[in-house]
Amino acid sequence: MKILLQDRQKIVEMPKEIWITQVCNRYLIIGTAYITPTLGDYETEQRAKEVLHQIFEYYRNGKNSYVMPEQ
């Protein structure tokens, strides 16, 4: 599955692993992509979890692409 990054500057293949990490007061969705590991940046952990769940549902339902929400 292809993922269009939040900044709309790059498309990556679905990384093997994706997780949420906190940096200062932001929650980043990180993947194992070689050059651009940050897929999206969100203000709350809850929003980051929602987006991560959406990615999983797209993948589980066999969708070919996912666009990272801006917020």
mmCIF file of the C-alpha atoms, coordinates in Angstrom:
data_MODEL
# 
_entry.id   MODEL 
# 
loop_
_atom_site.group_PDB 
_atom_site.id 
_atom_site.type_symbol 
_atom_site.label_atom_id 
_atom_site.label_alt_id 
_atom_site.label_comp_id 
_atom_site.label_asym_id 
_atom_site.label_entity_id 
_atom_site.label_seq_id 
_atom_site.pdbx_PDB_ins_code 
_atom_site.Cartn_x 
_atom_site.Cartn_y 
_atom_site.Cartn_z 
_atom_site.occupancy 
_atom_site.B_iso_or_equiv 
_atom_site.pdbx_formal_charge 
_atom_site.auth_seq_id 
_atom_site.auth_comp_id 
_atom_site.auth_asym_id 
_atom_site.auth_atom_id 
_atom_site.pdbx_PDB_model_num 
ATOM 1  C CA . MET A 1 1  ? 0.000  0.000  0.000  1.00 0.00 ? 1  MET A CA 1 
ATOM 2  C CA . LYS A 1 2  ? 1.245  3.494  -0.826 1.00 0.00 ? 2  LYS A CA 1 
ATOM 3  C CA . ILE A 1 3  ? 1.037  6.289  1.784  1.00 0.00 ? 3  ILE A CA 1 
ATOM 4  C CA . LEU A 1 4  ? 1.061  9.981  0.858  1.00 0.00 ? 4  LEU A CA 1 
ATOM 5  C CA . LEU A 1 5  ? 2.869  11.750 3.701  1.00 0.00 ? 5  LEU A CA 1 
ATOM 6  C CA . GLN A 1 6  ? 1.237  14.501 5.715  1.00 0.00 ? 6  GLN A CA 1 
ATOM 7  C CA . ASP A 1 7  ? 3.429  17.208 4.169  1.00 0.00 ? 7  ASP A CA 1 
ATOM 8  C CA . ARG A 1 8  ? 2.328  16.028 0.676  1.00 0.00 ? 8  ARG A CA 1 
ATOM 9  C CA . GLN A 1 9  ? 5.994  15.931 -0.414 1.00 0.00 ? 9  GLN A CA 1 
ATOM 10 C CA . LYS A 1 10 ? 6.499  12.164 -0.679 1.00 0.00 ? 10 LYS A CA 1 
ATOM 11 C CA . ILE A 1 11 ? 4.805  8.824  -1.223 1.00 0.00 ? 11 ILE A CA 1 
ATOM 12 C CA . VAL A 1 12 ? 6.202  5.762  0.547  1.00 0.00 ? 12 VAL A CA 1 
ATOM 13 C CA . GLU A 1 13 ? 5.442  2.070  0.492  1.00 0.00 ? 13 GLU A CA 1 
ATOM 14 C CA . MET A 1 14 ? 3.686  0.796  3.599  1.00 0.00 ? 14 MET A CA 1 
ATOM 15 C CA . PRO A 1 15 ? 6.495  0.380  6.160  1.00 0.00 ? 15 PRO A CA 1 
ATOM 16 C CA . LYS A 1 16 ? 6.850  -2.976 7.907  1.00 0.00 ? 16 LYS A CA 1 
ATOM 17 C CA . GLU A 1 17 ? 6.351  -1.252 11.257 1.00 0.00 ? 17 GLU A CA 1 
ATOM 18 C CA . ILE A 1 18 ? 4.463  1.926  12.204 1.00 0.00 ? 18 ILE A CA 1 
ATOM 19 C CA . TRP A 1 19 ? 4.179  3.354  15.734 1.00 0.00 ? 19 TRP A CA 1 
ATOM 20 C CA . ILE A 1 20 ? 3.395  6.507  17.707 1.00 0.00 ? 20 ILE A CA 1 
ATOM 21 C CA . THR A 1 21 ? 6.076  8.390  19.611 1.00 0.00 ? 21 THR A CA 1 
ATOM 22 C CA . GLN A 1 22 ? 5.922  11.590 21.655 1.00 0.00 ? 22 GLN A CA 1 
ATOM 23 C CA . VAL A 1 23 ? 8.372  14.408 20.908 1.00 0.00 ? 23 VAL A CA 1 
ATOM 24 C CA . CYS A 1 24 ? 7.923  17.415 23.197 1.00 0.00 ? 24 CYS A CA 1 
ATOM 25 C CA . ASN A 1 25 ? 4.157  18.093 23.094 1.00 0.00 ? 25 ASN A CA 1 
ATOM 26 C CA . ARG A 1 26 ? 3.555  16.444 19.692 1.00 0.00 ? 26 ARG A CA 1 
ATOM 27 C CA . TYR A 1 27 ? 2.710  12.873 18.701 1.00 0.00 ? 27 TYR A CA 1 
ATOM 28 C CA . LEU A 1 28 ? 4.449  11.555 15.611 1.00 0.00 ? 28 LEU A CA 1 
ATOM 29 C CA . ILE A 1 29 ? 3.472  8.532  13.576 1.00 0.00 ? 29 ILE A CA 1 
ATOM 30 C CA . ILE A 1 30 ? 6.774  6.926  12.637 1.00 0.00 ? 30 ILE A CA 1 
ATOM 31 C CA . GLY A 1 31 ? 7.492  4.183  10.145 1.00 0.00 ? 31 GLY A CA 1 
ATOM 32 C CA . THR A 1 32 ? 10.509 2.174  9.107  1.00 0.00 ? 32 THR A CA 1 
ATOM 33 C CA . ALA A 1 33 ? 10.749 4.007  5.762  1.00 0.00 ? 33 ALA A CA 1 
ATOM 34 C CA . TYR A 1 34 ? 14.427 4.486  4.880  1.00 0.00 ? 34 TYR A CA 1 
ATOM 35 C CA . ILE A 1 35 ? 14.635 8.239  4.214  1.00 0.00 ? 35 ILE A CA 1 
ATOM 36 C CA . THR A 1 36 ? 11.458 9.736  5.690  1.00 0.00 ? 36 THR A CA 1 
ATOM 37 C CA . PRO A 1 37 ? 10.414 7.905  8.859  1.00 0.00 ? 37 PRO A CA 1 
ATOM 38 C CA . THR A 1 38 ? 7.829  10.517 9.997  1.00 0.00 ? 38 THR A CA 1 
ATOM 39 C CA . LEU A 1 39 ? 4.515  9.927  8.275  1.00 0.00 ? 39 LEU A CA 1 
ATOM 40 C CA . GLY A 1 40 ? 2.463  12.467 10.263 1.00 0.00 ? 40 GLY A CA 1 
ATOM 41 C CA . ASP A 1 41 ? 2.544  14.851 13.234 1.00 0.00 ? 41 ASP A CA 1 
ATOM 42 C CA . TYR A 1 42 ? -0.484 15.333 15.516 1.00 0.00 ? 42 TYR A CA 1 
ATOM 43 C CA . GLU A 1 43 ? -1.262 17.454 18.576 1.00 0.00 ? 43 GLU A CA 1 
ATOM 44 C CA . THR A 1 44 ? -2.776 14.667 20.693 1.00 0.00 ? 44 THR A CA 1 
ATOM 45 C CA . GLU A 1 45 ? -2.047 11.023 21.270 1.00 0.00 ? 45 GLU A CA 1 
ATOM 46 C CA . GLN A 1 46 ? -5.720 10.247 20.696 1.00 0.00 ? 46 GLN A CA 1 
ATOM 47 C CA . ARG A 1 47 ? -5.625 11.750 17.177 1.00 0.00 ? 47 ARG A CA 1 
ATOM 48 C CA . ALA A 1 48 ? -2.419 9.876  16.368 1.00 0.00 ? 48 ALA A CA 1 
ATOM 49 C CA . LYS A 1 49 ? -4.076 6.620  17.492 1.00 0.00 ? 49 LYS A CA 1 
ATOM 50 C CA . GLU A 1 50 ? -7.117 7.349  15.289 1.00 0.00 ? 50 GLU A CA 1 
ATOM 51 C CA . VAL A 1 51 ? -4.899 7.872  12.253 1.00 0.00 ? 51 VAL A CA 1 
ATOM 52 C CA . LEU A 1 52 ? -2.866 4.747  12.997 1.00 0.00 ? 52 LEU A CA 1 
ATOM 53 C CA . HIS A 1 53 ? -6.123 2.772  13.243 1.00 0.00 ? 53 HIS A CA 1 
ATOM 54 C CA . GLN A 1 54 ? -7.295 4.219  9.901  1.00 0.00 ? 54 GLN A CA 1 
ATOM 55 C CA . ILE A 1 55 ? -4.053 3.098  8.237  1.00 0.00 ? 55 ILE A CA 1 
ATOM 56 C CA . PHE A 1 56 ? -4.549 -0.405 9.630  1.00 0.00 ? 56 PHE A CA 1 
ATOM 57 C CA . GLU A 1 57 ? -8.157 -0.550 8.424  1.00 0.00 ? 57 GLU A CA 1 
ATOM 58 C CA . TYR A 1 58 ? -7.161 0.570  4.918  1.00 0.00 ? 58 TYR A CA 1 
ATOM 59 C CA . TYR A 1 59 ? -4.478 -2.111 4.817  1.00 0.00 ? 59 TYR A CA 1 
ATOM 60 C CA . ARG A 1 60 ? -6.780 -4.772 6.252  1.00 0.00 ? 60 ARG A CA 1 
ATOM 61 C CA . ASN A 1 61 ? -9.455 -3.965 3.662  1.00 0.00 ? 61 ASN A CA 1 
ATOM 62 C CA . GLY A 1 62 ? -6.997 -4.307 0.792  1.00 0.00 ? 62 GLY A CA 1 
ATOM 63 C CA . LYS A 1 63 ? -6.922 -0.634 -0.199 1.00 0.00 ? 63 LYS A CA 1 
ATOM 64 C CA . ASN A 1 64 ? -4.031 0.428  -2.427 1.00 0.00 ? 64 ASN A CA 1 
ATOM 65 C CA . SER A 1 65 ? -3.350 3.854  -0.937 1.00 0.00 ? 65 SER A CA 1 
ATOM 66 C CA . TYR A 1 66 ? -3.807 6.090  2.095  1.00 0.00 ? 66 TYR A CA 1 
ATOM 67 C CA . VAL A 1 67 ? -3.465 9.871  2.447  1.00 0.00 ? 67 VAL A CA 1 
ATOM 68 C CA . MET A 1 68 ? -2.162 11.032 5.835  1.00 0.00 ? 68 MET A CA 1 
ATOM 69 C CA . PRO A 1 69 ? -4.612 13.585 7.298  1.00 0.00 ? 69 PRO A CA 1 
ATOM 70 C CA . GLU A 1 70 ? -3.202 17.054 7.839  1.00 0.00 ? 70 GLU A CA 1 
ATOM 71 C CA . GLN A 1 71 ? -4.708 17.233 11.357 1.00 0.00 ? 71 GLN A CA 1 
# 
